[in-house]
Amino acid sequence: MKKIRKQTYFHRAFRPIFASLLVLMWVVSDVAGQTEAKRIAQELQAVEKILFQDPAVASVRLQQLIAGYPQAADSIKSLLYLKLSTSLGMTGKMDSAVWAVREALRFSPDDHIQEAEALRVLAILYRLQGKFDQAEDAILKSLRLHNSLPKNSVKKSITLQEYGSLALDQLNYAKAIALFVEALEILQDTALQDAHKQITIPKLRINLAEAYMNSGNYDLAIREFELARPILDSLGDREGYVRTGERLATMYVSAGKYGQADTLLNKIYPLAEKLQNEEMQAYITLGKANLQAAQRRYAQALLFYRKAYAMLTESRSAYILECVNPYLKALAHTGGETEARQVTSAALVTAALKSAQPATTLQYRRNAIKFLWRDLTPSGVQSYYEDLLQLSDSVHTDEKRKADLEARTKYQLDRQKEFEAMLQTENTLLKERAGYKRSQLVLSIALGLLTCLILLLIVLRLRQRARSQADQLGAQLQEIQFHKDRTVWAEREKTLREQIIQQQKALLAERIADAEHLQAQLEQLVQEQQQSRREEILAQYEKAKQEQAGIEILMSQFNTVYPGFASALRRQYSKLSLADVQLCTLIRMNLTTKEISLLLHIEPRSVYVKKYRIMEKMGLAEGDDFEQLIFSLDHDDPA
């Protein structure tokens, strides 16, 4: 289940920056001692109060400030542009926000404090735009500046937290865990005194719990959630306390700890009522429903599902499908066909399906077909199952990639534990060796200055030889490890290929079974209807097969003329599925949208939707020329 949030990520990610920028602004104004700087600082305080309520107005006022003080110091201009980038980003104007950050970097002072913060803001903007490489480059530059600055531990930990969130977006869970742990170690330093320390620690623990959960380490995720909740309680953050409790209850259910989940949900629900947060109450109710469903108590679960569905519908929640999918499963077990039809026909559910993830859509369509198949025509049933197959191919590819990443994360975590144990043993040996050398030095001093000098030369020689041997041994161990890793990956690659072959066999068998099932339904309909209807259906079925054969012939002819087009497309954009490559090929044939929709038996609007999803997978922006890119591919691999 997704996080319950009333504020966007953009608001939460930039909140630590605002306080630090305000402090920096006052420092600049005090050092300068100028009336103009103080006046700008006062106006910035006024902008801060309306930034979250109305970022568009705040953006206009900041632009007026920049235009009204053209002779202001560079440090003040840098702060103004940095604030402007924040307000522009909150209004969705990402390109303008990036421009404002670059202006802030241009005017940043020589102390590098504002430059490091500006680079962090730039990384957040790039991350929200999906430009992960550019975001990583900016965040690394910010970290290098933080390492060169004194007394910047909290800001450095916040930057590490942002770097870890970037790694989570890239599904690199091991890297994200390592970065979150490093940030926590910095903040847990008892000598560190900062006003934002206690506020940042629970956020880091929640992020670390999410990383553990995504990598399959549910026990560690539960531990981090349990550690974060008392801190949020002590800070008086009731909303964060309840949200974290809801996530922890979900983890308890996943781990089979039903009693703990039930106790926690009953505890946080009254707190959500006091906060008057109906969406939060709906998700807690949904958690109770999922708890009952996990124990196969579907009749009791339906009571909670109905209540949660009504609350989410009333609040027009965009996450309504998170309730609808388990709701339909419970109705399937209790025979609530009429109620299920009402849910599937709801306008809010239909709207949510348009922007849902493929896995969520696939789950919904699998649940809904149990109640909708009687109302569909034979061609509608065929189209429905074709969509299911396409969604299944896409989701299985994503699930396989995620499973591979989880295995790689587990392997990297195990390697990290072994490396830490080796470092601990080495440190112990070094301490023992250092003690022995100190004893030798004391004895050498007692014997005299001449003896001390001779022994010192001997010790230095031994250390040099030990280092040389250690370097040689390290190089040999690295070479051995490299060969081992190469062998392991070769075996994994072989296993992966065998799994792919088995999956293809299973998919082929499933498609054959679906075709036989469709043929059986057609024969049943033929027996129930008149002879004229039978001939019409069979003619439509034969026409569909001929059109499918026509598409395959058309694709074969195109591949004969342009054999390198499909391979070049898959090589440059590995995220594209076979259906995506087929649609790109039809576009490359210069077919119109209407012709493509007739060939694929879909609506013209669906062609535009598929094209937009392909552009997202290829990392193209809305302004990029998709057709020009498709037509340029055959220049790289001519026929």
C-alpha positions in Angstrom: 0.0 0.0 0.0 1.3 3.5 -0.8 2.1 6.0 1.9 -0.8 8.1 3.2 0.2 11.7 2.6 -1.6 15.0 2.6 1.5 16.9 1.5 3.5 16.2 -1.6 7.0 14.9 -1.5 8.2 18.2 -2.8 6.9 20.0 0.3 8.5 17.5 2.7 11.8 17.3 0.9 12.3 21.1 0.9 11.1 21.8 4.5 14.6 21.2 6.1 16.0 23.7 3.6 13.7 26.5 4.5 14.8 26.8 8.1 18.5 26.7 7.1 18.0 29.3 4.4 16.2 31.6 6.8 19.1 31.3 9.3 21.6 32.0 6.6 19.6 35.0 5.5 19.7 36.5 9.0 23.5 35.7 9.3 24.1 37.6 6.0 22.0 40.5 7.1 23.8 40.8 10.5 27.2 40.6 8.9 26.4 43.1 6.2 24.8 45.5 8.7 22.7 47.1 5.9 19.1 48.2 6.1 18.4 46.7 2.6 19.5 43.2 3.7 17.3 43.4 6.8 14.3 44.6 4.8 14.8 41.6 2.3 15.0 39.2 5.3 11.7 40.6 6.7 10.0 40.2 3.3 11.4 36.7 3.0 9.8 35.8 6.4 6.5 37.0 5.0 6.9 34.9 1.9 7.8 31.9 4.1 4.4 32.1 5.8 2.5 31.8 2.5 4.8 29.5 0.6 3.0 26.3 1.4 -0.5 27.8 1.3 -0.1 29.6 -2.1 3.2 28.9 -3.8 2.1 30.8 -6.9 1.7 34.0 -5.0 5.0 33.4 -3.2 6.7 33.0 -6.6 5.4 36.3 -7.8 6.5 38.1 -4.7 10.0 36.6 -4.9 10.3 37.7 -8.5 9.3 41.2 -7.4 12.0 41.1 -4.7 14.7 40.1 -7.3 13.6 42.8 -9.7 13.3 45.4 -6.9 16.8 44.9 -5.5 19.2 44.7 -8.5 22.1 46.0 -6.4 21.8 43.4 -3.6 24.7 41.3 -2.6 25.4 38.1 -4.5 24.7 36.0 -1.4 21.2 37.6 -1.1 20.5 37.1 -4.7 21.5 33.5 -4.4 19.0 33.0 -1.5 16.2 34.7 -3.4 16.7 32.6 -6.5 16.9 29.4 -4.4 13.6 30.3 -2.7 12.1 31.1 -6.2 13.1 27.7 -7.4 11.3 26.1 -4.5 8.1 28.0 -5.2 8.3 27.3 -8.9 8.8 23.6 -8.3 5.7 23.5 -6.0 3.6 24.9 -8.8 4.9 22.3 -11.2 7.1 24.5 -13.3 10.2 22.3 -13.1 12.1 23.8 -16.0 11.8 27.3 -14.6 12.7 25.9 -11.1 15.9 24.4 -12.6 16.7 27.7 -14.2 16.3 29.5 -10.8 18.6 27.1 -9.1 21.3 27.6 -11.7 21.0 31.4 -11.1 21.4 30.7 -7.4 24.6 28.8 -8.1 25.8 31.6 -10.3 25.5 34.1 -7.4 26.5 31.7 -4.5 29.2 33.1 -2.2 32.7 31.6 -1.8 31.9 29.8 1.6 30.2 27.0 -0.4 27.3 26.6 2.1 24.7 28.0 -0.2 26.2 26.3 -3.2 25.9 22.9 -1.4 22.2 23.6 -0.6 21.5 24.8 -4.1 23.1 21.6 -5.6 20.9 19.6 -3.3 17.8 21.4 -4.5 18.9 20.9 -8.1 19.2 17.2 -7.4 15.6 17.1 -6.0 14.3 18.8 -9.1 16.1 16.5 -11.5 14.9 13.5 -9.4 11.3 14.7 -9.7 11.8 15.0 -13.5 13.1 11.4 -13.7 16.6 12.6 -14.7 18.4 10.3 -12.3 21.9 10.6 -13.8 21.9 14.4 -13.6 20.4 14.2 -10.1 23.2 11.9 -8.9 25.8 14.2 -10.4 24.4 17.2 -8.5 24.0 15.3 -5.2 27.6 14.1 -5.4 28.9 17.6 -5.9 26.9 18.7 -2.9 28.4 16.0 -0.7 31.9 16.9 -1.8 31.2 20.5 -0.7 29.8 19.3 2.6 32.9 17.2 3.3 35.0 20.4 2.9 32.8 22.4 5.2 33.2 22.4 9.1 30.2 21.7 11.4 27.8 20.6 8.7 26.8 17.2 10.0 23.1 17.6 9.9 23.0 19.1 6.4 25.3 16.4 5.2 23.0 13.7 6.7 20.0 15.4 4.9 22.0 15.3 1.7 22.8 11.6 2.2 19.1 11.0 2.9 18.2 12.6 -0.5 20.9 10.5 -2.1 19.3 7.4 -0.6 15.9 8.4 -1.8 17.4 8.7 -5.3 18.8 5.2 -5.0 15.4 3.9 -3.9 13.8 5.4 -7.1 16.5 3.5 -9.1 15.6 0.3 -7.2 19.2 0.1 -5.8 18.1 -1.0 -2.3 21.5 -2.0 -1.0 23.0 1.5 -1.9 19.9 3.2 -0.4 20.3 1.2 2.9 24.0 2.0 3.1 23.3 5.8 2.6 20.5 5.9 5.1 22.6 4.0 7.7 25.5 6.4 7.2 23.2 9.4 7.7 21.8 7.9 10.9 25.3 7.3 12.3 26.1 11.0 11.7 22.9 12.2 13.5 23.3 9.7 16.4 26.7 11.3 17.4 26.1 12.4 21.0 28.4 15.4 20.5 26.2 16.8 17.6 23.9 19.6 18.7 21.4 20.9 16.1 17.8 21.9 16.3 16.8 19.7 13.3 18.6 16.6 14.6 15.5 15.0 16.3 13.2 15.9 13.4 15.5 14.3 10.8 16.2 11.0 12.7 12.6 9.6 12.5 12.3 10.5 8.8 15.6 8.7 8.1 14.4 5.6 10.0 11.1 5.6 8.0 13.0 5.8 4.8 15.4 3.0 5.9 12.3 0.9 6.8 10.9 1.4 3.3 14.3 0.3 1.8 14.3 -2.8 4.0 10.7 -3.6 3.1 11.4 -3.3 -0.7 14.4 -5.5 -0.4 12.4 -8.2 1.5 13.9 -7.7 5.0 10.6 -7.4 6.8 12.0 -7.9 10.3 14.4 -5.1 9.9 11.7 -2.9 8.4 9.5 -3.6 11.4 12.4 -2.7 13.7 12.9 0.7 12.1 9.2 1.6 12.1 9.1 0.6 15.8 12.1 2.8 16.6 10.7 5.8 14.7 7.3 5.9 16.4 8.5 6.8 20.0 10.5 9.7 18.5 7.5 11.0 16.6 5.4 10.7 19.8 8.0 12.7 21.8 8.1 15.4 19.2 4.3 15.7 19.3 3.9 14.8 15.6 0.6 13.0 16.0 -0.1 12.8 12.3 3.3 11.2 11.6 2.8 8.9 14.6 -0.5 7.6 13.2 0.9 7.3 9.6 3.9 5.3 10.8 1.6 3.1 12.9 -0.6 2.3 9.8 2.5 1.3 7.8 3.8 -0.8 10.8 0.4 -2.6 11.0 0.6 -3.4 7.3 4.1 -4.9 7.9 2.7 -6.9 10.9 0.1 -8.4 8.6 2.7 -9.2 5.9 4.8 -11.0 8.6 1.8 -12.9 9.9 1.8 -11.1 13.3 -2.0 -10.7 13.3 -2.4 -10.0 17.0 0.1 -7.1 17.1 -1.5 -5.7 13.9 -5.0 -5.7 15.4 -3.8 -4.1 18.7 -2.0 -1.4 16.9 -4.8 -0.5 14.5 -7.3 -0.3 17.4 -4.9 2.0 19.2 -4.3 4.5 16.3 -7.8 4.7 15.0 -9.1 7.0 17.9 -6.0 9.2 17.3 -6.9 9.6 13.6 -10.5 10.5 14.7 -9.1 13.3 16.9 -7.0 14.6 14.0 -10.2 14.7 11.9 -8.3 13.1 9.0 -10.9 11.1 7.1 -8.4 9.7 4.6 -6.2 8.4 7.4 -9.3 6.8 9.0 -10.2 5.2 5.7 -6.7 3.6 5.4 -6.7 2.3 9.0 -10.2 0.8 8.3 -8.8 -0.8 5.1 -5.9 -2.2 7.2 -8.5 -3.8 9.5 -10.2 -5.3 6.5 -6.9 -6.7 5.1 -6.2 -8.2 8.5 -9.5 -10.1 8.5 -9.0 -11.1 4.9 -5.5 -12.4 5.7 -7.1 -14.7 8.2 -9.8 -15.8 5.7 -12.5 -14.1 7.6 -14.1 -12.6 4.5 -17.5 -11.9 6.0 -16.0 -9.7 8.7 -13.6 -8.2 6.2 -16.5 -7.1 4.0 -17.8 -4.9 6.8 -14.5 -2.9 6.9 -14.1 -2.9 3.1 -17.5 -1.3 2.6 -16.7 1.4 5.2 -13.3 2.1 3.8 -14.6 2.2 0.2 -17.4 4.7 1.2 -14.9 7.0 3.0 -12.4 6.9 0.1 -15.2 7.5 -2.4 -16.5 10.5 -0.4 -13.0 12.0 -0.3 -12.4 11.3 -4.1 -9.2 9.5 -3.2 -6.8 8.8 -6.2 -5.8 5.5 -4.4 -9.3 4.0 -4.5 -8.0 0.9 -6.3 -6.0 -0.1 -3.2 -9.3 -0.7 -1.5 -11.2 -2.0 -4.6 -8.8 -4.9 -5.4 -9.0 -6.7 -2.0 -12.7 -5.7 -1.8 -13.5 -7.6 -5.0 -11.5 -10.6 -3.8 -13.6 -10.7 -0.6 -16.8 -10.4 -2.7 -15.7 -13.3 -4.9 -15.4 -15.5 -1.8 -18.8 -14.4 -0.4 -20.8 -14.4 -3.7 -21.5 -10.7 -3.7 -21.9 -10.4 -7.5 -24.4 -7.5 -7.4 -22.3 -5.5 -5.0 -19.2 -6.2 -7.1 -20.9 -4.9 -10.3 -21.8 -1.6 -8.5 -18.1 -1.2 -7.4 -16.7 -2.0 -10.9 -19.1 0.5 -12.6 -18.3 3.4 -10.2 -17.0 6.5 -12.0 -14.2 7.0 -9.5 -12.9 3.5 -10.1 -13.0 4.0 -13.9 -11.1 7.3 -13.5 -8.4 5.7 -11.3 -7.8 2.9 -13.8 -6.6 5.4 -16.3 -3.6 6.4 -14.3 -3.0 3.2 -12.4 0.2 1.2 -12.5 0.2 -2.0 -14.7 0.4 -4.3 -11.8 -2.6 -2.7 -10.1 -4.5 -2.6 -13.3 -3.8 -6.3 -14.0 -4.9 -7.3 -10.4 -8.1 -5.3 -10.9 -8.9 -6.8 -14.3 -8.3 -10.3 -13.0 -10.7 -9.7 -10.1 -13.3 -7.9 -12.2 -13.6 -10.6 -15.0 -15.1 -12.9 -12.5 -18.2 -10.6 -12.4 -18.1 -9.0 -15.9 -17.7 -11.9 -18.3 -21.4 -12.6 -18.6 -22.0 -9.0 -19.9 -19.3 -9.1 -22.5 -19.7 -10.1 -26.2 -17.4 -12.8 -27.6 -15.2 -10.1 -29.2 -15.2 -8.2 -25.9 -14.1 -11.3 -24.0 -11.3 -11.8 -26.6 -10.2 -8.2 -26.3 -10.3 -8.4 -22.5 -8.1 -11.4 -22.4 -5.7 -9.9 -24.9 -5.3 -6.9 -22.7 -4.8 -9.2 -19.7 -2.0 -11.0 -21.6 -0.3 -7.7 -22.5 -0.5 -6.5 -18.9 0.7 -9.8 -17.6 3.8 -9.7 -19.9 4.6 -6.2 -18.7 4.1 -7.0 -15.0 6.0 -10.3 -15.2 8.9 -8.5 -16.7 8.9 -5.8 -13.9 8.4 -8.5 -11.2 11.3 -10.5 -12.6 13.5 -7.4 -12.6 12.5 -6.6 -9.1 13.2 -10.2 -7.9 16.6 -10.0 -9.5 17.3 -6.7 -7.8 16.2 -8.1 -4.4 18.6 -11.1 -4.9 21.4 -8.7 -5.8 20.6 -6.5 -2.8 20.7 -9.5 -0.4 24.0 -10.6 -1.9 25.5 -7.1 -1.5 24.3 -6.9 2.1 25.9 -10.3 2.9 29.1 -9.1 1.3 28.9 -5.9 3.4 28.5 -7.8 6.6 31.5 -10.0 5.8 33.6 -6.9 4.9 32.6 -5.2 8.2 33.6 -8.4 10.2 36.9 -8.5 8.4 37.5 -4.8 9.1 36.8 -5.4 12.8 39.2 -8.3 13.0 41.9 -6.3 11.2 41.4 -3.4 13.6 41.8 -5.7 16.6 45.1 -7.1 15.1 46.3 -3.5 14.4 45.6 -2.5 18.0 47.5 -5.6 19.4 50.4 -4.8 17.0 50.4 -1.2 18.1 50.6 -2.2 21.8 53.5 -4.5 21.1 55.4 -1.8 19.2 54.8 0.6 22.1 56.4 -2.0 24.5 59.3 -2.3 22.2 59.8 1.4 22.1 59.8 1.6 26.0 62.4 -1.1 26.2 64.5 0.6 23.5 64.5 3.9 25.3 65.7 2.1 28.5 68.6 0.6 26.6 69.8 3.9 25.3 69.5 6.4 22.5 71.7 4.4 20.1 69.7 1.2 20.6 66.4 3.2 20.2 67.5 4.5 16.8 68.5 1.1 15.6 65.3 -0.5 16.7 63.3 2.3 15.1 64.9 1.7 11.8 64.2 -2.1 12.1 60.5 -1.4 12.9 60.2 1.0 9.9 61.7 -1.6 7.6 59.4 -4.3 8.9 56.3 -2.1 8.4 57.3 -1.3 4.9 57.8 -5.0 4.1 54.5 -5.9 5.8 52.7 -3.2 3.7 54.3 -4.5 0.5 53.2 -8.1 1.3 49.8 -6.9 2.3 49.4 -5.1 -1.0 50.5 -8.2 -2.9 48.1 -10.4 -0.9 45.3 -7.9 -1.4 45.8 -7.9 -5.2 45.9 -11.7 -5.3 42.7 -11.9 -3.2 41.0 -9.3 -5.5 41.9 -11.4 -8.5 40.6 -14.6 -6.9 37.4 -12.9 -5.9 37.0 -11.5 -9.4 37.2 -15.0 -10.9 34.8 -16.3 -8.3 32.3 -13.5 -9.0 32.6 -14.1 -12.8 31.9 -17.8 -12.3 28.9 -17.1 -10.1 27.4 -14.6 -12.5 27.9 -17.0 -15.4 26.0 -19.7 -13.5 23.3 -17.2 -12.7 23.0 -16.1 -16.3 22.6 -19.7 -17.3 19.9 -20.3 -14.7 18.2 -17.0 -15.8 18.1 -18.2 -19.4 16.6 -21.5 -18.4 14.0 -19.7 -16.3 13.1 -17.5 -19.3 12.7 -20.6 -21.5 10.4 -22.1 -18.9 8.4 -18.9 -18.6 8.0 -18.7 -22.4 6.8 -22.3 -22.4 4.3 -21.6 -19.5 3.1 -18.4 -21.3 2.6 -20.4 -24.6 0.6 -23.0 -22.7 -1.5 -20.3 -21.0 -2.2 -18.7 -24.3 -3.2 -22.0 -25.9 -5.5 -22.7 -22.9 -7.1 -19.2 -23.2 -7.7 -19.8 -27.0 -9.3 -23.2 -26.2 -11.4 -21.5 -23.5 -12.5 -18.8 -26.0 -13.3 -21.5 -28.6 -15.4 -23.3 -26.1 -17.4 -20.2 -25.2 -17.9 -19.5 -28.9 -19.3 -23.0 -29.4 -21.6 -22.6 -26.4 -22.9 -19.3 -27.8 -23.4 -21.0 -31.2 -25.5 -23.7 -29.7 -27.7 -21.1 -27.8 -28.3 -18.7 -30.7 -29.8 -19.0 -34.2 -27.9 -20.4 -37.2 -27.5 -16.9 -38.7 -25.8 -15.5 -35.5 -23.5 -18.5 -35.6 -22.3 -17.7 -39.1 -21.8 -14.1 -38.2 -19.7 -14.9 -35.2 -17.6 -17.5 -37.1 -17.0 -15.0 -39.8 -15.8 -12.4 -37.3 -13.6 -15.0 -35.7 -12.0 -15.9 -39.1 -11.6 -12.3 -40.0 -9.8 -11.6 -36.7 -7.5 -14.5 -37.4 -6.8 -13.3 -40.9 -6.2 -9.8 -39.7 -3.8 -11.1 -37.0 -2.0 -13.1 -39.7 -2.0 -10.0 -41.9 -0.2 -8.1 -39.1 2.3 -10.8 -38.7 3.0 -10.8 -42.5 3.2 -7.0 -42.5 5.7 -7.1 -39.6 7.7 -9.9 -41.3 7.9 -7.9 -44.5 9.0 -4.8 -42.6 11.7 -6.7 -40.7 12.9 -8.1 -44.1 13.3 -4.5 -45.4 14.6 -3.0 -42.1 16.1 -5.9 -40.2 18.0 -3.7 -37.8 15.1 -1.5 -36.6 13.7 -3.8 -33.9 17.1 -4.8 -32.5 18.3 -1.2 -32.5 15.1 -0.1 -30.6 15.5 -2.9 -28.0 19.2 -2.3 -27.6 18.8 1.5 -27.0 15.6 1.2 -24.9 15.7 -2.1 -23.0 12.5 -1.3 -21.0 10.3 -1.7 -24.1 8.1 -4.8 -24.3 7.4 -6.8 -27.5 4.0 -5.0 -27.8 5.8 -1.7 -27.5 8.2 -2.6 -30.3 5.3 -3.7 -32.5 3.6 -0.3 -32.1 6.8 1.5 -32.8 7.2 -0.6 -36.0 3.7 0.3 -37.2 4.4 4.0 -36.6 7.7 3.5 -38.5 5.6 2.2 -41.4 4.0 5.6 -41.5 0.5 4.3 -40.7 -2.0 6.7 -39.3 -3.5 6.4 -35.8 -6.8 5.2 -37.2 -5.1 2.5 -39.3 -3.1 1.3 -36.3 -6.2 1.1 -34.1 -8.0 -1.0 -36.8 -5.0 -3.4 -37.0 -4.7 -3.8 -33.3 -8.5 -3.8 -32.6 -8.3 -0.9 -30.1 -9.6 2.6 -29.9 -7.6 5.4 -31.4 -7.3 6.9 -28.0 -5.7 3.7 -26.7 -3.0 4.2 -29.5 -2.2 7.6 -28.0 -2.1 6.1 -24.5 0.3 3.3 -25.6 2.5 5.9 -27.4 2.7 8.1 -24.3 3.7 5.1 -22.1 6.4 4.1 -24.6 7.7 7.7 -24.5 7.9 7.4 -20.7 9.8 4.1 -20.9 12.2 5.7 -23.4 12.7 8.7 -21.0 11.4 11.2 -23.5 9.8 14.5 -22.5 6.5 15.9 -23.9 8.4 18.3 -26.2 10.6 15.6 -27.8 9.7 14.5 -31.3 8.8 10.8 -30.9 8.2 10.1 -34.7 11.6 11.7 -35.6 13.3 9.5 -33.1 11.6 6.4 -34.5 12.5 7.3 -38.1 16.1 8.0 -37.2 16.7 4.5 -35.8 17.2 2.8 -39.2 20.1 5.2 -39.9 22.0 3.5 -37.2 21.4 0.0 -38.4 20.6 0.2 -42.1 18.8 -2.7 -43.8 
